[in-house]
Amino acid sequence: MPAMSQIRPCLWTRLPQSSRSPCDRYKQACCSYDGYVYILGGRDNNCLRDFWRYSVVCNEWTELNCTGEAAPEELEEHSMVAHEGFLYVFGGMLDSAYTKWRCSLWVFDIAKQKWVRSHGKTSSPQTQLPTNRKGHSAVVVGSAMLVYGGFIDMKGSSQDFWSLNFDTMTWSLLNGSQQGSLGPGPRHSHSAMAYQSCMYLYGGLKGLQEQRDFWRWNSTSHMWTSLKNKSGPSRLMGHSAVAYKDSMLLFGGGESQNFPKNCLWRYSITTQTWGQVATLPGSNPPHKIHHCCIGLGPSYKSNTSSSFSGSGLQPRPLDWKLRPFKNKCFPAPVTFLGSEGAIELETFSLDRCYGSKTLTQSSDLDNSKEGLMGKDGQRIGNCLTFENKAFRKQCSCTDEDLFDEEDGDIAHHLPDQLLVLGGRPCTRHSPISVWQMTLTDS
């Protein structure tokens, strides 16, 4: 990775959404799995109870079931993580007389496309289950979900630090939950992300005061370490962080609810240095607070984007549309076509007609760029490239068939990109705001 002072600028693009999309919102929960993005709840004028899945390839939204006894109710400032075919949602309930007696944990089975009952239990009789909270953080480290802080009704900011073991579904309190212990202390509306065996936590609110401290939790030594932040972001709350290569990307947030920022910061875990990422001319990132950031592609190695789990991708209809990724910041070398007869791969346009050549193998591509055809001479249709991987099969096939067996699942072929979904300010009666950010360094 280049030195922080030499970070190249990034490209921001707004992705228009169709009317068949969730409404614009903030304080929602998002996570990714197998190339899909899942979004649950949040607020517009009221607290929401809808559940959606976004296909990044097709640029299409599908509303999922969020009813039944096992499904969550209206939620805001909750968390959602993915692990081995399941989504785990925690917190965010509207406070009521019986909220404190419930463990606000819900589980969604991705393969069966339904909510299933969770039977969380504690690791010892002396330990209670975690109560409802808002504005906490949740990350996946190994086979556990780590939940820090949050705002608990009547108690205010919390410094509870819980671990949920996915294998046994047992909750346990971790170091740093005791008053006066070394650690971030009480807070909510902070950000957190996981990298290897550690969790990194930044800023947030301690009571009513915004913070700019930076912490690392090591799950091996079970110790907190305060990290230097002299040249890093200012005081922030309502921001979002993701893991990218050996770095942390931190976007948006603000020092107050009414003044969201659009700064993108990058922290190098290797060199322990901060740098602000500039934008290309004419590329204007949105000012957002209480949004969600999702990293997609092989360089975003967040544990919440677990690998393929046999979740059963559904066949697409013949006329399914593939969205052309605007990932033009740097050209990737054409290595799989061979030296002769190769073409320069381009991002195919949805409104262009491709059709006069026959495509049987990747080496059969020629310089015309006029079209991609199947073996039977029929036009393949709208096409795109995933980092020089060409779709060359009929569009009636399933998503799994789009790649050879050695290629793996579709999530491994997504171009590196950061999606920013929703957040304040939001527009009433409009589809959710979705922005794509692409870094220009390789």
Rosetta blueprint (number, residue, H / E / L):
1 M L
2 P L
3 A L
4 M H
5 S H
6 Q H
7 I L
8 R L
9 P L
10 C E
11 L E
12 W E
13 T E
14 R E
15 L L
16 P L
17 Q L
18 S L
19 S L
20 R L
21 S L
22 P L
23 C E
24 D L
25 R L
26 Y E
27 K L
28 Q L
29 A E
30 C E
31 C E
32 S E
33 Y E
34 D L
35 G L
36 Y E
37 V E
38 Y E
39 I E
40 L E
41 G L
42 G L
43 R E
44 D L
45 N L
46 N L
47 C E
48 L L
49 R L
50 D L
51 F E
52 W E
53 R E
54 Y E
55 S E
56 V L
57 V L
58 C L
59 N L
60 E E
61 W E
62 T E
63 E E
64 L E
65 N L
66 C L
67 T L
68 G L
69 E L
70 A L
71 A L
72 P L
73 E L
74 E L
75 L E
76 E L
77 E L
78 H L
79 S E
80 M E
81 V E
82 A E
83 H E
84 E L
85 G L
86 F E
87 L E
88 Y E
89 V E
90 F E
91 G L
92 G L
93 M E
94 L L
95 D L
96 S L
97 A L
98 Y L
99 T H
100 K H
101 W H
102 R L
103 C L
104 S L
105 L E
106 W E
107 V E
108 F E
109 D E
110 I L
111 A L
112 K L
113 Q L
114 K E
115 W E
116 V E
117 R L
118 S L
119 H L
120 G L
121 K E
122 T E
123 S L
124 S L
125 P L
126 Q L
127 T L
128 Q L
129 L L
130 P L
131 T L
132 N L
133 R L
134 K E
135 G L
136 H L
137 S E
138 A E
139 V E
140 V E
141 V E
142 G L
143 S L
144 A E
145 M E
146 L E
147 V E
148 Y E
149 G L
150 G L
151 F E
152 I E
153 D L
154 M L
155 K L
156 G E
157 S E
158 S L
159 Q L
160 D L
161 F E
162 W E
163 S E
164 L E
165 N E
166 F L
167 D L
168 T L
169 M L
170 T E
171 W E
172 S E
173 L E
174 L L
175 N L
176 G L
177 S L
178 Q L
179 Q L
180 G L
181 S L
182 L L
183 G L
184 P L
185 G L
186 P L
187 R L
188 H E
189 S L
190 H L
191 S E
192 A E
193 M E
194 A E
195 Y E
196 Q L
197 S L
198 C E
199 M E
200 Y E
201 L E
202 Y E
203 G E
204 G E
205 L E
206 K E
207 G L
208 L L
209 Q E
210 E E
211 Q E
212 R E
213 D E
214 F E
215 W E
216 R E
217 W E
218 N E
219 S L
220 T L
221 S L
222 H L
223 M E
224 W E
225 T E
226 S E
227 L E
228 K L
229 N L
230 K L
231 S L
232 G L
233 P L
234 S L
235 R L
236 L E
237 M E
238 G L
239 H L
240 S E
241 A E
242 V E
243 A E
244 Y E
245 K L
246 D L
247 S E
248 M E
249 L E
250 L E
251 F E
252 G L
253 G L
254 G E
255 E L
256 S L
257 Q L
258 N L
259 F L
260 P E
261 K E
262 N L
263 C L
264 L E
265 W E
266 R E
267 Y E
268 S E
269 I L
270 T L
271 T L
272 Q L
273 T E
274 W E
275 G E
276 Q E
277 V L
278 A L
279 T E
280 L L
281 P L
282 G L
283 S L
284 N L
285 P L
286 P L
287 H L
288 K E
289 I E
290 H L
291 H L
292 C E
293 C E
294 I E
295 G E
296 L E
297 G L
298 P L
299 S L
300 Y L
301 K L
302 S L
303 N L
304 T L
305 S L
306 S L
307 S L
308 F L
309 S L
310 G L
311 S L
312 G L
313 L L
314 Q L
315 P L
316 R L
317 P L
318 L L
319 D L
320 W L
321 K L
322 L L
323 R L
324 P L
325 F L
326 K L
327 N L
328 K L
329 C L
330 F L
331 P L
332 A L
333 P L
334 V L
335 T L
336 F L
337 L L
338 G L
339 S L
340 E L
341 G L
342 A L
343 I L
344 E L
345 L L
346 E L
347 T L
348 F L
349 S L
350 L L
351 D L
352 R L
353 C L
354 Y L
355 G L
356 S L
357 K L
358 T L
359 L L
360 T L
361 Q L
362 S H
363 S H
364 D H
365 L L
366 D L
367 N L
368 S L
369 K L
370 E L
371 G L
372 L L
373 M E
374 G L
375 K L
376 D L
377 G L
378 Q L
379 R E
380 I L
381 G L
382 N L
383 C L
384 L L
385 T E
386 F E
387 E L
388 N L
389 K E
390 A E
391 F L
392 R L
393 K L
394 Q L
395 C L
396 S L
397 C L
398 T L
399 D H
400 E H
401 D H
402 L H
403 F L
404 D L
405 E H
406 E H
407 D H
408 G L
409 D L
410 I H
411 A H
412 H H
413 H H
414 L L
415 P L
416 D L
417 Q E
418 L E
419 L E
420 V E
421 L E
422 G L
423 G L
424 R E
425 P L
426 C L
427 T L
428 R L
429 H L
430 S L
431 P E
432 I L
433 S L
434 V E
435 W E
436 Q E
437 M E
438 T E
439 L E
440 T L
441 D L
442 S L
